[in-house]
Amino acid sequence: MSDKDNIILFPLNKIKNKIAAKNPIDEKQHKKLVEEQTKEFVEGNVDEIAYYLLDRMVAMGIRTQALSFTTDLALTIDTIRGLIYRDFGKRHPAQDLADKMVTIRVDKTGKNKSARLNYSEVLGMKHKEHRPLSADVEDELKDLSDMGGVIFEPEFDGDNDNK
């Protein structure tokens, strides 16, 4: 028994439009269809993520009516959009922003990664050396990096005023 013995062919007498079935796929049309479906998939899932985040923030008691909240959420959602488009090999402006301001460091083992955010790359502000808020925070960061997780190191120290 060969591998082809278990294949059941579609009955040719059941094909209604034999010309369409024999015509090769138009690559340009196929590519356009793939682009449309990818965009629909990404945008639909980003919308779901945005609704989930908004729902969680409302549950946390965050003041979602503030204009600054809307601004921050819009930036957050668009960077998520860029992340997902990148996974599909599609360009998005948020990727350029991330590429410009984020530096990834990998330890010697190659297992632990940390991401350093450098806001001065896009805001033109002076770069300050990042210092943890306390020794406890420094120990916690070390513990997290020992677990093989990804650490994000913001450039700012948390002393600036909320705007």
C-alpha positions as CSV (number, residue, x, y, z in Angstrom):
1,M,0.0,0.0,0.0
2,S,1.5,3.3,-1.1
3,D,0.9,6.8,0.3
4,K,-1.3,7.6,-2.7
5,D,-3.6,4.7,-1.9
6,N,-5.4,6.7,0.8
7,I,-6.1,9.8,-1.3
8,I,-9.6,10.3,-2.5
9,L,-9.8,12.5,-5.6
10,F,-12.5,15.1,-6.0
11,P,-14.9,13.8,-8.7
12,L,-14.3,15.8,-11.8
13,N,-17.9,15.5,-13.0
14,K,-19.0,17.6,-9.9
15,I,-17.0,20.7,-10.8
16,K,-19.5,23.3,-11.9
17,N,-17.1,25.9,-13.3
18,K,-14.4,23.9,-15.0
19,I,-12.7,26.9,-16.5
20,A,-12.2,28.6,-13.1
21,A,-10.9,25.3,-11.6
22,K,-8.2,25.0,-14.3
23,N,-7.1,28.6,-14.3
24,P,-3.9,29.3,-12.4
25,I,-4.2,31.7,-9.4
26,D,-3.6,35.3,-10.2
27,E,-0.6,36.2,-8.0
28,K,-1.4,39.9,-7.8
29,Q,-5.0,39.2,-6.8
30,H,-3.9,36.5,-4.3
31,K,-1.3,38.9,-2.7
32,K,-4.0,41.6,-2.4
33,L,-6.4,39.1,-0.7
34,V,-3.6,38.0,1.7
35,E,-2.9,41.7,2.5
36,E,-6.6,42.4,3.2
37,Q,-7.0,39.3,5.3
38,T,-3.9,40.1,7.3
39,K,-5.0,43.6,8.0
40,E,-8.4,42.5,9.0
41,F,-7.0,39.9,11.3
42,V,-4.5,42.3,13.0
43,E,-6.9,45.1,13.4
44,G,-9.6,42.9,14.8
45,N,-7.3,41.4,17.3
46,V,-5.8,44.7,18.3
47,D,-9.4,46.0,18.9
48,E,-10.0,43.1,21.2
49,I,-6.8,43.7,23.1
50,A,-7.7,47.4,23.4
51,Y,-11.1,46.6,24.8
52,Y,-9.6,44.2,27.2
53,L,-7.0,46.7,28.4
54,L,-9.7,49.4,28.8
55,D,-11.9,47.0,30.7
56,R,-9.0,46.1,33.1
57,M,-8.1,49.7,33.7
58,V,-11.7,50.6,34.5
59,A,-11.7,47.7,36.9
60,M,-8.5,49.1,38.5
61,G,-10.1,52.5,39.0
62,I,-8.0,54.3,36.5
63,R,-9.5,57.6,35.4
64,T,-10.2,56.6,31.8
65,Q,-12.1,59.9,31.0
66,A,-8.9,62.0,31.2
67,L,-7.5,63.2,27.9
68,S,-4.0,62.1,28.9
69,F,-5.4,58.6,29.4
70,T,-6.7,58.6,25.9
71,T,-3.3,59.8,24.6
72,D,-1.4,57.2,26.5
73,L,-3.7,54.4,25.5
74,A,-3.6,55.4,21.9
75,L,0.2,55.1,21.9
76,T,0.1,51.8,23.8
77,I,-2.4,50.3,21.3
78,D,-0.5,51.5,18.3
79,T,2.7,50.0,19.5
80,I,0.9,46.7,20.0
81,R,-0.4,47.1,16.5
82,G,3.2,47.5,15.3
83,L,4.3,44.5,17.3
84,I,1.7,42.3,15.6
85,Y,2.3,43.6,12.1
86,R,6.0,43.0,12.6
87,D,5.2,39.3,13.3
88,F,3.5,39.2,9.9
89,G,6.5,40.9,8.2
90,K,4.5,44.1,7.6
91,R,5.8,47.6,8.2
92,H,4.2,49.9,10.7
93,P,5.5,53.3,12.0
94,A,5.4,52.2,15.6
95,Q,8.2,49.7,14.7
96,D,10.5,52.5,13.7
97,L,9.8,54.2,17.1
98,A,10.6,51.0,19.0
99,D,13.7,50.3,16.9
100,K,15.0,53.8,17.6
101,M,14.4,53.9,21.3
102,V,14.8,50.3,22.6
103,T,18.0,48.5,23.0
104,I,18.0,44.8,23.8
105,R,20.7,43.2,25.9
106,V,21.3,39.5,26.1
107,D,23.4,37.9,28.9
108,K,26.3,35.6,28.3
109,T,24.1,32.5,28.4
110,G,21.7,33.9,25.8
111,K,18.7,33.1,28.0
112,N,18.1,36.4,29.8
113,K,17.1,39.4,27.9
114,S,16.6,43.0,29.0
115,A,15.1,45.9,27.1
116,R,16.4,49.4,27.8
117,L,14.1,52.3,26.8
118,N,16.0,55.4,25.7
119,Y,13.5,58.2,25.4
120,S,16.2,60.7,24.6
121,E,16.5,59.1,21.2
122,V,13.1,60.5,20.2
123,L,12.5,63.4,22.7
124,G,15.9,65.1,22.6
125,M,16.1,65.1,26.4
126,K,19.3,64.5,28.3
127,H,20.0,60.9,29.1
128,K,20.2,60.3,32.9
129,E,21.8,57.2,34.2
130,H,19.1,54.8,35.5
131,R,19.2,54.1,39.2
132,P,16.7,51.8,40.9
133,L,14.5,53.5,43.5
134,S,15.9,51.4,46.3
135,A,18.1,48.5,47.1
136,D,15.0,46.3,47.3
137,V,14.1,47.2,43.7
138,E,17.6,46.4,42.6
139,D,17.4,42.9,44.3
140,E,14.0,42.3,42.8
141,L,15.3,43.1,39.3
142,K,18.2,40.7,39.9
143,D,15.9,38.0,41.0
144,L,13.7,38.5,37.9
145,S,16.7,38.4,35.6
146,D,17.8,35.2,37.3
147,M,14.5,33.6,36.5
148,G,15.1,34.0,32.7
149,G,12.5,36.7,32.2
150,V,12.6,39.8,30.1
151,I,13.4,43.0,32.1
152,F,12.4,46.4,30.9
153,E,14.5,49.3,32.1
154,P,12.8,52.7,31.7
155,E,15.1,55.6,31.1
156,F,13.4,57.9,33.6
157,D,13.6,57.5,37.4
158,G,10.0,58.2,38.3
159,D,10.7,61.5,39.9
160,N,9.1,63.6,37.2
161,D,5.6,65.1,37.6
162,N,2.5,63.5,36.0
163,K,1.3,65.6,33.2
